[in-house]
Amino acid sequence: MTVDDPKGMKDQLDQKPNGKTAKGFVSSWRWYPAAVTLGVLCLGLLVTVILLILQLSQVSDLIKQQQANITHQEDILEGQILAQRRSEKSAQESQKELKEMIETLAHKLDEKSKKLMELHRQNLNLQEVLKEAANYSGIHPANDCPFQFPLLDGVVNEETQLLVALGRWYSFDAPLV
């Protein structure tokens, strides 16, 4: 057998160590390209799986960040809603207090206007009384006193009546008639 003989070499490779030939098996040098191709494919698949796992990890991290952001935004929104409700409640309370104050002030104004109307009525009555008194103010027919004080007639003398008429106080120590 020569080295140039491929069939002899094949037989030699197919022999087992005990001297028997293996039948049904293809020689190992024919498996080499298939094994290399399968190895490259496995390596490619392994790299692809690793890259997909990294991308999946990144996507998972992004999803977690988005969920955290959404949760944070929900918390902010809930806080704003709560603050808005509180402000609406305080505004309603303030409005209620203002309404009560307005009602109280309106009641007081009504009372004051009633008092003013009563004072105005009394003022009109006083003016009428003063007009009537002005009609009676003249020289008293019984004496020479220029003013008439019918209440004081017969109680005090004319000199005291003149002092009272000129705006001085009447003294209880004044001489009576």
BELGI-V750553 format. One record per run of one state. SS is the DSSP state (H for helix, E for strand, L for the rest). FROM is the first residue (numbers start at 0). TO is the last residue. If there is no record, write none. Layout:
[[SS:FROM:TO] [SS:FROM:TO]]
This chain:
[[L:0:4] [H:5:13] [E:14:14] [L:15:19] [E:20:20] [L:21:26] [H:27:135] [L:136:154] [E:155:155] [L:156:156] [H:157:164] [L:165:174] [E:175:175] [L:176:176]]
